[in-house]
Amino acid sequence: VADLAGMARDIQAEVARSNLAGKVSPRVVRGLADAAGIPIQGRQSGASIEVNPASPDGVIGVLRHEIIHALRDAGLWGGQFGLFTAEEWKGL
């Protein structure tokens, strides 16, 4: 079993490097699953990001993916496409 505390420190540091500390709260969640109980790599809901420590993409890879969802979250940033323009989001 990987060091969950170390993973938690790593994702906190990555959020800080992304200048999102205080705006987005990441957590490492063992056994992360969707509503149907199917294992998932990560999820974002509002300011909360959860990452699965067993993800083949690693917690940082999953976190970076979920950060994009957070940046698109209109509830966090206002505007229909969060911090993106419609054209930028279409390009992504």
MIVEX-536825 format. One record per atom (N, C-alpha, C): atom name; residue in three letters; x, y negated, z; residue number from 1. Coordinates in pm, 1 decimal. Example, Ala and Ser with C-alpha at 12.3 -4.5 7.8 and 13.67 -1.06 7.14 Angstrom:
{loti=N | titi=ALA | c1=1319.0 | c2=569.0 | c3=780.0 | lumfi=1}
{loti=CA | titi=ALA | c1=1230.0 | c2=450.0 | c3=780.0 | lumfi=1}
{loti=C | titi=ALA | c1=1320.0 | c2=330.0 | c3=780.0 | lumfi=1}
{loti=N | titi=SER | c1=1285.0 | c2=225.0 | c3=708.0 | lumfi=2}
{loti=CA | titi=SER | c1=1367.0 | c2=106.0 | c3=714.0 | lumfi=2}
{loti=C | titi=SER | c1=1290.0 | c2=-3.0 | c3=787.0 | lumfi=2}
END
This chain:
{loti=N | titi=VAL | c1=85.9 | c2=118.4 | c3=0.0 | lumfi=1}
{loti=CA | titi=VAL | c1=0.0 | c2=0.0 | c3=0.0 | lumfi=1}
{loti=C | titi=VAL | c1=89.6 | c2=-123.5 | c3=0.0 | lumfi=1}
{loti=N | titi=ALA | c1=61.1 | c2=-212.3 | c3=-91.2 | lumfi=2}
{loti=CA | titi=ALA | c1=140.0 | c2=-334.5 | c3=-103.4 | lumfi=2}
{loti=C | titi=ALA | c1=117.6 | c2=-425.4 | c3=17.5 | lumfi=2}
{loti=N | titi=ASP | c1=207.7 | c2=-516.6 | c3=36.7 | lumfi=3}
{loti=CA | titi=ASP | c1=203.2 | c2=-611.4 | c3=147.8 | lumfi=3}
{loti=C | titi=ASP | c1=96.7 | c2=-718.5 | c3=121.7 | lumfi=3}
{loti=N | titi=LEU | c1=-21.6 | c2=-700.8 | c3=181.2 | lumfi=4}
{loti=CA | titi=LEU | c1=-132.5 | c2=-794.5 | c3=158.1 | lumfi=4}
{loti=C | titi=LEU | c1=-100.9 | c2=-934.0 | c3=208.8 | lumfi=4}
{loti=N | titi=ALA | c1=-32.4 | c2=-944.4 | c3=322.0 | lumfi=5}
{loti=CA | titi=ALA | c1=2.7 | c2=-1076.4 | c3=374.7 | lumfi=5}
{loti=C | titi=ALA | c1=96.2 | c2=-1148.7 | c3=278.1 | lumfi=5}
{loti=N | titi=GLY | c1=190.5 | c2=-1075.7 | c3=220.8 | lumfi=6}
{loti=CA | titi=GLY | c1=280.6 | c2=-1135.3 | c3=122.5 | lumfi=6}
{loti=C | titi=GLY | c1=206.1 | c2=-1179.5 | c3=-2.5 | lumfi=6}
{loti=N | titi=MET | c1=111.8 | c2=-1097.2 | c3=-46.0 | lumfi=7}
{loti=CA | titi=MET | c1=29.8 | c2=-1133.4 | c3=-162.6 | lumfi=7}
{loti=C | titi=MET | c1=-51.1 | c2=-1259.9 | c3=-132.6 | lumfi=7}
{loti=N | titi=ALA | c1=-106.2 | c2=-1267.2 | c3=-13.1 | lumfi=8}
{loti=CA | titi=ALA | c1=-184.8 | c2=-1384.4 | c3=25.6 | lumfi=8}
{loti=C | titi=ALA | c1=-97.0 | c2=-1510.1 | c3=23.7 | lumfi=8}
{loti=N | titi=ARG | c1=24.7 | c2=-1499.0 | c3=73.5 | lumfi=9}
{loti=CA | titi=ARG | c1=117.8 | c2=-1613.3 | c3=69.8 | lumfi=9}
{loti=C | titi=ARG | c1=149.4 | c2=-1651.4 | c3=-75.2 | lumfi=9}
{loti=N | titi=ASP | c1=170.0 | c2=-1550.2 | c3=-158.7 | lumfi=10}
{loti=CA | titi=ASP | c1=202.2 | c2=-1576.6 | c3=-299.5 | lumfi=10}
{loti=C | titi=ASP | c1=89.5 | c2=-1649.9 | c3=-371.3 | lumfi=10}
{loti=N | titi=ILE | c1=-35.2 | c2=-1607.7 | c3=-347.8 | lumfi=11}
{loti=CA | titi=ILE | c1=-144.4 | c2=-1674.8 | c3=-419.4 | lumfi=11}
{loti=C | titi=ILE | c1=-169.2 | c2=-1814.9 | c3=-363.0 | lumfi=11}
{loti=N | titi=GLN | c1=-147.9 | c2=-1833.2 | c3=-233.2 | lumfi=12}
{loti=CA | titi=GLN | c1=-159.0 | c2=-1968.5 | c3=-176.2 | lumfi=12}
{loti=C | titi=GLN | c1=-54.0 | c2=-2060.2 | c3=-239.0 | lumfi=12}
{loti=N | titi=ALA | c1=67.0 | c2=-2010.0 | c3=-253.9 | lumfi=13}
{loti=CA | titi=ALA | c1=174.8 | c2=-2089.3 | c3=-314.5 | lumfi=13}
{loti=C | titi=ALA | c1=143.1 | c2=-2121.3 | c3=-460.4 | lumfi=13}
{loti=N | titi=GLU | c1=85.6 | c2=-2026.0 | c3=-531.3 | lumfi=14}
{loti=CA | titi=GLU | c1=49.8 | c2=-2050.0 | c3=-672.3 | lumfi=14}
{loti=C | titi=GLU | c1=-59.7 | c2=-2156.3 | c3=-684.0 | lumfi=14}
{loti=N | titi=VAL | c1=-156.2 | c2=-2153.1 | c3=-594.2 | lumfi=15}
{loti=CA | titi=VAL | c1=-261.4 | c2=-2256.4 | c3=-592.6 | lumfi=15}
{loti=C | titi=VAL | c1=-198.1 | c2=-2393.1 | c3=-566.0 | lumfi=15}
{loti=N | titi=ALA | c1=-103.7 | c2=-2399.4 | c3=-473.4 | lumfi=16}
{loti=CA | titi=ALA | c1=-34.7 | c2=-2525.5 | c3=-444.2 | lumfi=16}
{loti=C | titi=ALA | c1=43.7 | c2=-2573.5 | c3=-566.3 | lumfi=16}
{loti=N | titi=ARG | c1=112.8 | c2=-2481.7 | c3=-635.6 | lumfi=17}
{loti=CA | titi=ARG | c1=187.2 | c2=-2518.5 | c3=-757.3 | lumfi=17}
{loti=C | titi=ARG | c1=94.1 | c2=-2569.4 | c3=-866.5 | lumfi=17}
{loti=N | titi=SER | c1=-28.2 | c2=-2522.5 | c3=-863.9 | lumfi=18}
{loti=CA | titi=SER | c1=-127.7 | c2=-2564.5 | c3=-963.2 | lumfi=18}
{loti=C | titi=SER | c1=-197.8 | c2=-2694.0 | c3=-922.7 | lumfi=18}
{loti=N | titi=ASN | c1=-154.6 | c2=-2752.9 | c3=-811.8 | lumfi=19}
{loti=CA | titi=ASN | c1=-215.0 | c2=-2876.0 | c3=-757.8 | lumfi=19}
{loti=C | titi=ASN | c1=-362.8 | c2=-2859.9 | c3=-725.2 | lumfi=19}
{loti=N | titi=LEU | c1=-399.2 | c2=-2741.2 | c3=-678.3 | lumfi=20}
{loti=CA | titi=LEU | c1=-538.2 | c2=-2714.5 | c3=-642.5 | lumfi=20}
{loti=C | titi=LEU | c1=-556.3 | c2=-2685.3 | c3=-494.0 | lumfi=20}
{loti=N | titi=ALA | c1=-449.2 | c2=-2697.3 | c3=-415.3 | lumfi=21}
{loti=CA | titi=ALA | c1=-459.4 | c2=-2674.0 | c3=-270.9 | lumfi=21}
{loti=C | titi=ALA | c1=-561.7 | c2=-2770.0 | c3=-212.3 | lumfi=21}
{loti=N | titi=GLY | c1=-649.2 | c2=-2716.7 | c3=-129.7 | lumfi=22}
{loti=CA | titi=GLY | c1=-754.9 | c2=-2797.9 | c3=-70.0 | lumfi=22}
{loti=C | titi=GLY | c1=-880.1 | c2=-2803.9 | c3=-154.9 | lumfi=22}
{loti=N | titi=LYS | c1=-869.6 | c2=-2763.2 | c3=-280.0 | lumfi=23}
{loti=CA | titi=LYS | c1=-985.8 | c2=-2763.7 | c3=-369.0 | lumfi=23}
{loti=C | titi=LYS | c1=-1032.5 | c2=-2621.6 | c3=-399.1 | lumfi=23}
{loti=N | titi=VAL | c1=-938.1 | c2=-2527.9 | c3=-409.9 | lumfi=24}
{loti=CA | titi=VAL | c1=-968.4 | c2=-2388.6 | c3=-440.1 | lumfi=24}
{loti=C | titi=VAL | c1=-908.2 | c2=-2301.1 | c3=-329.8 | lumfi=24}
{loti=N | titi=SER | c1=-985.0 | c2=-2204.5 | c3=-282.3 | lumfi=25}
{loti=CA | titi=SER | c1=-940.2 | c2=-2116.8 | c3=-174.0 | lumfi=25}
{loti=C | titi=SER | c1=-930.9 | c2=-1972.6 | c3=-223.5 | lumfi=25}
{loti=N | titi=PRO | c1=-807.6 | c2=-1922.6 | c3=-241.4 | lumfi=26}
{loti=CA | titi=PRO | c1=-792.6 | c2=-1784.3 | c3=-287.4 | lumfi=26}
{loti=C | titi=PRO | c1=-781.4 | c2=-1686.4 | c3=-171.1 | lumfi=26}
{loti=N | titi=ARG | c1=-826.6 | c2=-1562.6 | c3=-196.0 | lumfi=27}
{loti=CA | titi=ARG | c1=-814.9 | c2=-1455.1 | c3=-97.2 | lumfi=27}
{loti=C | titi=ARG | c1=-782.5 | c2=-1325.5 | c3=-169.2 | lumfi=27}
{loti=N | titi=VAL | c1=-704.2 | c2=-1242.2 | c3=-105.3 | lumfi=28}
{loti=CA | titi=VAL | c1=-679.8 | c2=-1106.9 | c3=-152.4 | lumfi=28}
{loti=C | titi=VAL | c1=-785.6 | c2=-1018.6 | c3=-86.7 | lumfi=28}
{loti=N | titi=VAL | c1=-860.1 | c2=-944.4 | c3=-169.3 | lumfi=29}
{loti=CA | titi=VAL | c1=-969.7 | c2=-862.7 | c3=-117.3 | lumfi=29}
{loti=C | titi=VAL | c1=-950.7 | c2=-718.2 | c3=-164.2 | lumfi=29}
{loti=N | titi=ARG | c1=-917.6 | c2=-633.1 | c3=-71.2 | lumfi=30}
{loti=CA | titi=ARG | c1=-902.8 | c2=-490.8 | c3=-101.7 | lumfi=30}
{loti=C | titi=ARG | c1=-1040.1 | c2=-432.9 | c3=-136.4 | lumfi=30}
{loti=N | titi=GLY | c1=-1048.6 | c2=-351.4 | c3=-240.0 | lumfi=31}
{loti=CA | titi=GLY | c1=-1175.0 | c2=-287.5 | c3=-277.7 | lumfi=31}
{loti=C | titi=GLY | c1=-1273.6 | c2=-383.1 | c3=-343.2 | lumfi=31}
{loti=N | titi=LEU | c1=-1225.6 | c2=-487.7 | c3=-407.0 | lumfi=32}
{loti=CA | titi=LEU | c1=-1313.2 | c2=-586.6 | c3=-470.6 | lumfi=32}
{loti=C | titi=LEU | c1=-1398.6 | c2=-519.9 | c3=-578.0 | lumfi=32}
{loti=N | titi=ALA | c1=-1530.5 | c2=-543.8 | c3=-573.6 | lumfi=33}
{loti=CA | titi=ALA | c1=-1623.6 | c2=-482.4 | c3=-668.2 | lumfi=33}
{loti=C | titi=ALA | c1=-1736.3 | c2=-578.8 | c3=-700.3 | lumfi=33}
{loti=N | titi=ASP | c1=-1802.7 | c2=-552.9 | c3=-813.1 | lumfi=34}
{loti=CA | titi=ASP | c1=-1918.5 | c2=-635.2 | c3=-849.6 | lumfi=34}
{loti=C | titi=ASP | c1=-2041.6 | c2=-585.8 | c3=-773.9 | lumfi=34}
{loti=N | titi=ALA | c1=-2157.1 | c2=-644.5 | c3=-802.3 | lumfi=35}
{loti=CA | titi=ALA | c1=-2280.4 | c2=-611.1 | c3=-730.5 | lumfi=35}
{loti=C | titi=ALA | c1=-2320.2 | c2=-464.8 | c3=-747.7 | lumfi=35}
{loti=N | titi=ALA | c1=-2277.6 | c2=-403.4 | c3=-859.0 | lumfi=36}
{loti=CA | titi=ALA | c1=-2309.7 | c2=-262.7 | c3=-884.0 | lumfi=36}
{loti=C | titi=ALA | c1=-2207.2 | c2=-167.9 | c3=-822.1 | lumfi=36}
{loti=N | titi=GLY | c1=-2106.2 | c2=-222.9 | c3=-755.4 | lumfi=37}
{loti=CA | titi=GLY | c1=-2004.3 | c2=-140.2 | c3=-693.2 | lumfi=37}
{loti=C | titi=GLY | c1=-1890.2 | c2=-101.6 | c3=-785.3 | lumfi=37}
{loti=N | titi=ILE | c1=-1886.2 | c2=-161.4 | c3=-904.2 | lumfi=38}
{loti=CA | titi=ILE | c1=-1780.1 | c2=-132.3 | c3=-1000.0 | lumfi=38}
{loti=C | titi=ILE | c1=-1658.2 | c2=-217.2 | c3=-965.3 | lumfi=38}
{loti=N | titi=PRO | c1=-1541.3 | c2=-155.4 | c3=-951.9 | lumfi=39}
{loti=CA | titi=PRO | c1=-1420.8 | c2=-231.6 | c3=-918.5 | lumfi=39}
{loti=C | titi=PRO | c1=-1390.9 | c2=-341.2 | c3=-1021.6 | lumfi=39}
{loti=N | titi=ILE | c1=-1351.0 | c2=-456.8 | c3=-972.7 | lumfi=40}
{loti=CA | titi=ILE | c1=-1314.4 | c2=-568.8 | c3=-1059.5 | lumfi=40}
{loti=C | titi=ILE | c1=-1178.3 | c2=-622.7 | c3=-1015.8 | lumfi=40}
{loti=N | titi=GLN | c1=-1112.4 | c2=-694.3 | c3=-1107.2 | lumfi=41}
{loti=CA | titi=GLN | c1=-980.3 | c2=-749.3 | c3=-1077.3 | lumfi=41}
{loti=C | titi=GLN | c1=-989.5 | c2=-877.6 | c3=-996.9 | lumfi=41}
{loti=N | titi=GLY | c1=-1091.1 | c2=-959.1 | c3=-1025.1 | lumfi=42}
{loti=CA | titi=GLY | c1=-1105.4 | c2=-1085.2 | c3=-954.1 | lumfi=42}
{loti=C | titi=GLY | c1=-1237.9 | c2=-1150.0 | c3=-984.3 | lumfi=42}
{loti=N | titi=ARG | c1=-1267.5 | c2=-1254.4 | c3=-906.6 | lumfi=43}
{loti=CA | titi=ARG | c1=-1389.1 | c2=-1332.5 | c3=-932.6 | lumfi=43}
{loti=C | titi=ARG | c1=-1372.9 | c2=-1471.1 | c3=-873.1 | lumfi=43}
{loti=N | titi=GLN | c1=-1445.6 | c2=-1563.8 | c3=-932.9 | lumfi=44}
{loti=CA | titi=GLN | c1=-1446.8 | c2=-1703.0 | c3=-887.8 | lumfi=44}
{loti=C | titi=GLN | c1=-1591.0 | c2=-1744.5 | c3=-867.9 | lumfi=44}
{loti=N | titi=SER | c1=-1617.5 | c2=-1810.6 | c3=-758.8 | lumfi=45}
{loti=CA | titi=SER | c1=-1749.0 | c2=-1866.6 | c3=-731.3 | lumfi=45}
{loti=C | titi=SER | c1=-1727.0 | c2=-1996.9 | c3=-657.2 | lumfi=45}
{loti=N | titi=GLY | c1=-1756.2 | c2=-2106.8 | c3=-724.1 | lumfi=46}
{loti=CA | titi=GLY | c1=-1729.9 | c2=-2236.4 | c3=-664.3 | lumfi=46}
{loti=C | titi=GLY | c1=-1581.8 | c2=-2250.0 | c3=-632.0 | lumfi=46}
{loti=N | titi=ALA | c1=-1551.6 | c2=-2286.5 | c3=-510.0 | lumfi=47}
{loti=CA | titi=ALA | c1=-1412.3 | c2=-2306.9 | c3=-470.0 | lumfi=47}
{loti=C | titi=ALA | c1=-1344.8 | c2=-2177.6 | c3=-424.5 | lumfi=47}
{loti=N | titi=SER | c1=-1416.7 | c2=-2067.8 | c3=-425.1 | lumfi=48}
{loti=CA | titi=SER | c1=-1363.9 | c2=-1940.1 | c3=-378.2 | lumfi=48}
{loti=C | titi=SER | c1=-1312.8 | c2=-1854.1 | c3=-493.1 | lumfi=48}
{loti=N | titi=ILE | c1=-1190.8 | c2=-1804.2 | c3=-477.9 | lumfi=49}
{loti=CA | titi=ILE | c1=-1133.8 | c2=-1709.5 | c3=-573.0 | lumfi=49}
{loti=C | titi=ILE | c1=-1090.4 | c2=-1586.8 | c3=-493.9 | lumfi=49}
{loti=N | titi=GLU | c1=-1133.0 | c2=-1469.8 | c3=-541.5 | lumfi=50}
{loti=CA | titi=GLU | c1=-1094.2 | c2=-1344.1 | c3=-479.4 | lumfi=50}
{loti=C | titi=GLU | c1=-1018.6 | c2=-1260.9 | c3=-581.7 | lumfi=50}
{loti=N | titi=VAL | c1=-908.4 | c2=-1200.6 | c3=-538.7 | lumfi=51}
{loti=CA | titi=VAL | c1=-828.2 | c2=-1116.7 | c3=-627.3 | lumfi=51}
{loti=C | titi=VAL | c1=-807.2 | c2=-979.7 | c3=-564.3 | lumfi=51}
{loti=N | titi=ASN | c1=-807.4 | c2=-878.0 | c3=-648.7 | lumfi=52}
{loti=CA | titi=ASN | c1=-791.0 | c2=-739.9 | c3=-606.0 | lumfi=52}
{loti=C | titi=ASN | c1=-642.4 | c2=-705.5 | c3=-602.7 | lumfi=52}
{loti=N | titi=PRO | c1=-589.8 | c2=-663.7 | c3=-488.6 | lumfi=53}
{loti=CA | titi=PRO | c1=-446.8 | c2=-633.0 | c3=-481.1 | lumfi=53}
{loti=C | titi=PRO | c1=-406.3 | c2=-513.6 | c3=-567.0 | lumfi=53}
{loti=N | titi=ALA | c1=-502.0 | c2=-430.9 | c3=-608.1 | lumfi=54}
{loti=CA | titi=ALA | c1=-472.0 | c2=-313.4 | c3=-690.0 | lumfi=54}
{loti=C | titi=ALA | c1=-479.0 | c2=-343.2 | c3=-839.1 | lumfi=54}
{loti=N | titi=SER | c1=-500.5 | c2=-467.7 | c3=-875.7 | lumfi=55}
{loti=CA | titi=SER | c1=-513.0 | c2=-503.2 | c3=-1017.5 | lumfi=55}
{loti=C | titi=SER | c1=-384.4 | c2=-472.9 | c3=-1093.4 | lumfi=55}
{loti=N | titi=PRO | c1=-395.4 | c2=-410.6 | c3=-1211.1 | lumfi=56}
{loti=CA | titi=PRO | c1=-275.4 | c2=-385.5 | c3=-1291.4 | lumfi=56}
{loti=C | titi=PRO | c1=-209.9 | c2=-514.2 | c3=-1341.3 | lumfi=56}
{loti=N | titi=ASP | c1=-283.6 | c2=-624.0 | c3=-1341.8 | lumfi=57}
{loti=CA | titi=ASP | c1=-228.4 | c2=-753.3 | c3=-1384.3 | lumfi=57}
{loti=C | titi=ASP | c1=-156.6 | c2=-826.2 | c3=-1271.4 | lumfi=57}
{loti=N | titi=GLY | c1=-162.0 | c2=-771.8 | c3=-1150.6 | lumfi=58}
{loti=CA | titi=GLY | c1=-99.9 | c2=-835.6 | c3=-1035.4 | lumfi=58}
{loti=C | titi=GLY | c1=-184.8 | c2=-950.2 | c3=-984.1 | lumfi=58}
{loti=N | titi=VAL | c1=-167.6 | c2=-984.0 | c3=-858.2 | lumfi=59}
{loti=CA | titi=VAL | c1=-252.1 | c2=-1087.2 | c3=-798.1 | lumfi=59}
{loti=C | titi=VAL | c1=-229.9 | c2=-1224.6 | c3=-861.0 | lumfi=59}
{loti=N | titi=ILE | c1=-107.7 | c2=-1255.6 | c3=-902.5 | lumfi=60}
{loti=CA | titi=ILE | c1=-82.1 | c2=-1387.0 | c3=-963.5 | lumfi=60}
{loti=C | titi=ILE | c1=-146.8 | c2=-1394.4 | c3=-1101.1 | lumfi=60}
{loti=N | titi=GLY | c1=-136.1 | c2=-1288.8 | c3=-1179.5 | lumfi=61}
{loti=CA | titi=GLY | c1=-199.6 | c2=-1286.9 | c3=-1311.3 | lumfi=61}
{loti=C | titi=GLY | c1=-350.7 | c2=-1303.9 | c3=-1301.8 | lumfi=61}
{loti=N | titi=VAL | c1=-411.6 | c2=-1232.2 | c3=-1209.0 | lumfi=62}
{loti=CA | titi=VAL | c1=-556.0 | c2=-1243.0 | c3=-1189.3 | lumfi=62}
{loti=C | titi=VAL | c1=-591.5 | c2=-1382.0 | c3=-1138.0 | lumfi=62}
{loti=N | titi=LEU | c1=-515.3 | c2=-1431.6 | c3=-1043.0 | lumfi=63}
{loti=CA | titi=LEU | c1=-541.0 | c2=-1565.3 | c3=-989.4 | lumfi=63}
{loti=C | titi=LEU | c1=-539.0 | c2=-1669.9 | c3=-1100.1 | lumfi=63}
{loti=N | titi=ARG | c1=-438.9 | c2=-1664.8 | c3=-1185.7 | lumfi=64}
{loti=CA | titi=ARG | c1=-429.2 | c2=-1762.6 | c3=-1294.9 | lumfi=64}
{loti=C | titi=ARG | c1=-551.3 | c2=-1755.6 | c3=-1387.0 | lumfi=64}
{loti=N | titi=HIS | c1=-597.6 | c2=-1635.4 | c3=-1413.6 | lumfi=65}
{loti=CA | titi=HIS | c1=-719.4 | c2=-1619.3 | c3=-1494.1 | lumfi=65}
{loti=C | titi=HIS | c1=-839.4 | c2=-1683.7 | c3=-1423.1 | lumfi=65}
{loti=N | titi=GLU | c1=-853.5 | c2=-1656.0 | c3=-1294.9 | lumfi=66}
{loti=CA | titi=GLU | c1=-967.4 | c2=-1709.5 | c3=-1219.5 | lumfi=66}
{loti=C | titi=GLU | c1=-957.8 | c2=-1861.1 | c3=-1201.1 | lumfi=66}
{loti=N | titi=ILE | c1=-836.2 | c2=-1914.6 | c3=-1196.2 | lumfi=67}
{loti=CA | titi=ILE | c1=-820.4 | c2=-2060.1 | c3=-1188.0 | lumfi=67}
{loti=C | titi=ILE | c1=-882.4 | c2=-2128.1 | c3=-1309.3 | lumfi=67}
{loti=N | titi=ILE | c1=-869.5 | c2=-2067.2 | c3=-1427.2 | lumfi=68}
{loti=CA | titi=ILE | c1=-932.0 | c2=-2124.4 | c3=-1547.0 | lumfi=68}
{loti=C | titi=ILE | c1=-1083.1 | c2=-2134.1 | c3=-1527.7 | lumfi=68}
{loti=N | titi=HIS | c1=-1143.8 | c2=-2030.6 | c3=-1471.1 | lumfi=69}
{loti=CA | titi=HIS | c1=-1287.2 | c2=-2036.7 | c3=-1442.9 | lumfi=69}
{loti=C | titi=HIS | c1=-1318.4 | c2=-2150.0 | c3=-1345.2 | lumfi=69}
{loti=N | titi=ALA | c1=-1234.5 | c2=-2165.0 | c3=-1243.3 | lumfi=70}
{loti=CA | titi=ALA | c1=-1256.6 | c2=-2272.0 | c3=-1145.3 | lumfi=70}
{loti=C | titi=ALA | c1=-1245.0 | c2=-2409.5 | c3=-1210.1 | lumfi=70}
{loti=N | titi=LEU | c1=-1149.5 | c2=-2425.3 | c3=-1300.4 | lumfi=71}
{loti=CA | titi=LEU | c1=-1133.8 | c2=-2554.0 | c3=-1368.9 | lumfi=71}
{loti=C | titi=LEU | c1=-1253.4 | c2=-2585.6 | c3=-1458.6 | lumfi=71}
{loti=N | titi=ARG | c1=-1325.2 | c2=-2483.2 | c3=-1499.5 | lumfi=72}
{loti=CA | titi=ARG | c1=-1442.8 | c2=-2498.8 | c3=-1585.5 | lumfi=72}
{loti=C | titi=ARG | c1=-1570.4 | c2=-2520.6 | c3=-1503.6 | lumfi=72}
{loti=N | titi=ASP | c1=-1561.8 | c2=-2503.4 | c3=-1372.1 | lumfi=73}
{loti=CA | titi=ASP | c1=-1678.2 | c2=-2508.1 | c3=-1283.5 | lumfi=73}
{loti=C | titi=ASP | c1=-1730.7 | c2=-2651.0 | c3=-1268.6 | lumfi=73}
{loti=N | titi=ALA | c1=-1846.8 | c2=-2675.3 | c3=-1326.9 | lumfi=74}
{loti=CA | titi=ALA | c1=-1907.5 | c2=-2809.1 | c3=-1321.7 | lumfi=74}
{loti=C | titi=ALA | c1=-1937.9 | c2=-2851.4 | c3=-1178.0 | lumfi=74}
{loti=N | titi=GLY | c1=-1970.7 | c2=-2757.5 | c3=-1092.9 | lumfi=75}
{loti=CA | titi=GLY | c1=-2000.1 | c2=-2789.2 | c3=-953.5 | lumfi=75}
{loti=C | titi=GLY | c1=-1879.8 | c2=-2842.2 | c3=-877.2 | lumfi=75}
{loti=N | titi=LEU | c1=-1761.6 | c2=-2800.0 | c3=-917.2 | lumfi=76}
{loti=CA | titi=LEU | c1=-1640.0 | c2=-2848.1 | c3=-852.0 | lumfi=76}
{loti=C | titi=LEU | c1=-1593.9 | c2=-2982.5 | c3=-907.0 | lumfi=76}
{loti=N | titi=TRP | c1=-1610.8 | c2=-3002.1 | c3=-1035.7 | lumfi=77}
{loti=CA | titi=TRP | c1=-1546.8 | c2=-3116.5 | c3=-1100.7 | lumfi=77}
{loti=C | titi=TRP | c1=-1644.7 | c2=-3213.3 | c3=-1165.5 | lumfi=77}
{loti=N | titi=GLY | c1=-1772.4 | c2=-3174.9 | c3=-1180.2 | lumfi=78}
{loti=CA | titi=GLY | c1=-1866.8 | c2=-3258.7 | c3=-1253.1 | lumfi=78}
{loti=C | titi=GLY | c1=-1846.3 | c2=-3239.2 | c3=-1402.5 | lumfi=78}
{loti=N | titi=GLY | c1=-1940.1 | c2=-3280.0 | c3=-1478.1 | lumfi=79}
{loti=CA | titi=GLY | c1=-1930.3 | c2=-3261.8 | c3=-1622.8 | lumfi=79}
{loti=C | titi=GLY | c1=-1962.6 | c2=-3119.1 | c3=-1661.8 | lumfi=79}
{loti=N | titi=GLN | c1=-2021.2 | c2=-3103.0 | c3=-1774.9 | lumfi=80}
{loti=CA | titi=GLN | c1=-2067.8 | c2=-2973.2 | c3=-1820.9 | lumfi=80}
{loti=C | titi=GLN | c1=-1956.5 | c2=-2868.8 | c3=-1831.0 | lumfi=80}
{loti=N | titi=PHE | c1=-1836.6 | c2=-2910.2 | c3=-1866.5 | lumfi=81}
{loti=CA | titi=PHE | c1=-1725.5 | c2=-2817.2 | c3=-1885.6 | lumfi=81}
{loti=C | titi=PHE | c1=-1616.4 | c2=-2835.0 | c3=-1780.1 | lumfi=81}
{loti=N | titi=GLY | c1=-1653.8 | c2=-2882.5 | c3=-1662.7 | lumfi=82}
{loti=CA | titi=GLY | c1=-1557.0 | c2=-2902.8 | c3=-1556.1 | lumfi=82}
{loti=C | titi=GLY | c1=-1451.5 | c2=-3003.1 | c3=-1598.2 | lumfi=82}
{loti=N | titi=LEU | c1=-1325.0 | c2=-2965.5 | c3=-1588.5 | lumfi=83}
{loti=CA | titi=LEU | c1=-1216.1 | c2=-3055.5 | c3=-1627.1 | lumfi=83}
{loti=C | titi=LEU | c1=-1183.9 | c2=-3049.6 | c3=-1775.9 | lumfi=83}
{loti=N | titi=PHE | c1=-1253.4 | c2=-2962.8 | c3=-1849.5 | lumfi=84}
{loti=CA | titi=PHE | c1=-1229.7 | c2=-2949.7 | c3=-1993.1 | lumfi=84}
{loti=C | titi=PHE | c1=-1332.0 | c2=-3029.1 | c3=-2072.6 | lumfi=84}
{loti=N | titi=THR | c1=-1295.2 | c2=-3066.4 | c3=-2193.1 | lumfi=85}
{loti=CA | titi=THR | c1=-1392.8 | c2=-3116.7 | c3=-2288.7 | lumfi=85}
{loti=C | titi=THR | c1=-1455.8 | c2=-2995.4 | c3=-2355.9 | lumfi=85}
{loti=N | titi=ALA | c1=-1566.9 | c2=-3014.5 | c3=-2424.3 | lumfi=86}
{loti=CA | titi=ALA | c1=-1631.6 | c2=-2905.0 | c3=-2496.3 | lumfi=86}
{loti=C | titi=ALA | c1=-1535.0 | c2=-2846.5 | c3=-2599.5 | lumfi=86}
{loti=N | titi=GLU | c1=-1460.3 | c2=-2931.7 | c3=-2666.9 | lumfi=87}
{loti=CA | titi=GLU | c1=-1365.4 | c2=-2883.5 | c3=-2768.8 | lumfi=87}
{loti=C | titi=GLU | c1=-1252.5 | c2=-2802.9 | c3=-2707.2 | lumfi=87}
{loti=N | titi=GLU | c1=-1200.7 | c2=-2848.1 | c3=-2592.9 | lumfi=88}
{loti=CA | titi=GLU | c1=-1094.6 | c2=-2773.2 | c3=-2526.4 | lumfi=88}
{loti=C | titi=GLU | c1=-1143.4 | c2=-2636.2 | c3=-2482.7 | lumfi=88}
{loti=N | titi=TRP | c1=-1264.6 | c2=-2633.3 | c3=-2425.1 | lumfi=89}
{loti=CA | titi=TRP | c1=-1316.8 | c2=-2505.3 | c3=-2378.8 | lumfi=89}
{loti=C | titi=TRP | c1=-1339.9 | c2=-2410.5 | c3=-2496.1 | lumfi=89}
{loti=N | titi=LYS | c1=-1390.0 | c2=-2462.3 | c3=-2605.2 | lumfi=90}
{loti=CA | titi=LYS | c1=-1411.5 | c2=-2379.6 | c3=-2724.6 | lumfi=90}
{loti=C | titi=LYS | c1=-1279.1 | c2=-2321.0 | c3=-2771.3 | lumfi=90}
{loti=N | titi=GLY | c1=-1172.0 | c2=-2397.8 | c3=-2763.5 | lumfi=91}
{loti=CA | titi=GLY | c1=-1039.4 | c2=-2350.9 | c3=-2803.5 | lumfi=91}
{loti=C | titi=GLY | c1=-986.8 | c2=-2241.4 | c3=-2714.1 | lumfi=91}
{loti=N | titi=LEU | c1=-1026.2 | c2=-2245.6 | c3=-2588.0 | lumfi=92}
{loti=CA | titi=LEU | c1=-981.3 | c2=-2141.4 | c3=-2495.2 | lumfi=92}
{loti=C | titi=LEU | c1=-1057.7 | c2=-2013.9 | c3=-2518.5 | lumfi=92}
END
